[in-house]
Structures are given as C-alpha cells and as structure tokens.
Amino acid sequence: MNAYLRGTLFFLVLAGLGTEFYFGGRVLKRRFDLEAAMLKAQTESRKAQEAYETARVENVAARSALTSVKMGWGYEWSFPAGGNIGNIQAVAGGRLTVNGLGRDNGLVPVTKPGGGDVPPIVHVFAVVDANTSRYIGEFAARLDGLQNASCVLEPTWTLMNQEQTTWNFQGGVRIRGQVPPSQRNAFSSLNQSIIRLFEQNYLTDVNIKNQTDLNSKAQEALDIRKRELTGDPNGADVAEHPEYRVGLVAAIRDLEEDRNTVQNDVDALRRNLKTATELRQTQLQQIRQQDGSAAASTTTPQVSQTE
C-alpha cells in the first residue's frame, strides 16, 4: 500500500509538474503576447499623439491663414446653384433681383451723420466650380427696393456692350459685404484698363469710319477725273466743249489731229508759195534778160520795168 501510494503520489507529482510546465508555458506565451501588443499599442498611441499634435498645429495654422484671407472680405451670403432661375435673376440695365437677401439678413443702409441713408454696397461673385469663382462687380442696393427678404442691386460701374450676357449664375452665387482694399484697387485698375481699351476701340472705329469716308470721297473724285479724261456718256453735249462727253484724252487727240492737218496744210501752202516765188523770180530773171538783149540791138531808149 505504501508502495502504491508512493507510486500514485509520484505519478501525480509528475502529472502536476507536466501540467505546470504546460500551463506555465501558455501563461508565459500569453504574457509575451500581451507585452508585445502593449508595446505595439503604446507605439501606435505615441504615433497617434504625434499625428494629433501635428494635425492640431496644422489646423491652427490653417484657421489662422483662413482668418487672414477672410480679413477684409466682410460678411458672406451664399446662394445655391441655379441662380438664374431661382434666387438671383439679372434684369435690364445690369440690375439683379435677389430673393433671400434683405434687411433681415443684415443688408441694411448706413445712416449719414447729417441724416439720410447710404445704400449698402456688396460684391457679387459667380461660382464656376468648387474651387473657382468669377468676380462680377460691385453693386449698390436700391433703397426703394430693399425689403426684409429681397433687394434690387444696381452695378456701380458702366456696363460694356454685351457684358451682362456673360453673367452665368447657374453654378451659384456668393455675395460679400466688402473686399480687401488691395483686391478692390486691382479690380478698379482692371476696370479702368478695360474702359481705356473700349475708348481706344471706339476711337479706332471712328478713325476707320472717317478714313473710309475720305476714301469714298477720294474714289468719287478719282472717278470724276477718270470721266474727265476718258469721257462720260452722260456728260453735257456742248459743241464748244466736246471733252465733256468724249473726255480730255479724246478731245486732245482730236485737236492734235486737227492741228496736224492744219500744219500739213500750212506746210503745203508754204511749199506752194515757195514754188510760186521761185517761179516768179525765174520769170522776172528771164524778162530782164530779154529786155537786156532788146536794148543792146536797138537804139531806142530802154524803158525800166518796175517789179
């Protein structure tokens, strides 16, 4: 019995040791796994804290930059896409009728010290896409059209031809109470440049028109001179002035032909006169010779013959 108990106890001790080693190994492995997971979690936690701190700093910087960018732009009113058929509509003269913007939304006139109201000024931007907008211009709210929830905006500048047709509010509209002075000066300078270009274009058109008129008048004068030279079938039929109808060239040619004919006739008359003169001289010479012969053969006094 004692041997049996000793054997049983020995077996139980061996079994307990084996169980202890088994569960001890499992516990150690679990501990190692937990420690590794804890180290990984701590590392990820530190990285998350560092990322959070970086994001926080970037967020603060972005908010500061946004505040700096927004500084001077004043209050903003946003209108969703579809403005041309919804809240904002462009009417004649460049005016905008706006529903959803009025005295209740903060668009109120400014009272002057001496009394009277100054119309509030706003700046209208048409949204092109998520990152782009187009500046339309500066508008003043009409006091007689400024209601609690609507208003009528008038442009403060002179619109160019067809400028209003380029406004497109389908992508939405942003209206701001003011813009920074630098941006406003840039807009004003650009508007002045546009006005100067339009003035130069107008002056160029006027100059082209004047030059065209001068060219037309010069062409008319040239046609008159051509008709004077080459003739005009519709010209006056004046016998003393044939050039009125046949032209100076033909008239001069005819006169030259008449002159040449007269010159030929004069030359013929001169030649005939010369021939007649020579014949007369010859005949006179013969007569003198005959008279001399007769005087020599007779004693009768010679009678002198006068030419």
TAFEN-V366276 format. One line per field, one symbol per residue. ss: DSSP state (H for helix, E for strand, - for the rest). Layout:
ss->???
This chain:
ss->-HHHHHHHHHHHHHHHHHHHHHHHHHHHHHHHHHHHHHHHHHHHHHHHHHHHHHHHHHHHHHHHHHHHHH-----EEEE---HHH--EEE-HHH-EEEE---HHH----EE-----EE--EEEEEEEEE--EEEEEEEEEE-HHH----EEEEEE--------HHH------EEEE----HHHHHHHHHHHHHHHHHHHHHHHHHHHHHHHHHHHHHHHHHHHHHHHHHH-------E--E-HHHH-HHHHHHHHHHHHHHHHHHHHHHHHHHHHHHHHHHHHHHHHHHHHHHHHHH----------
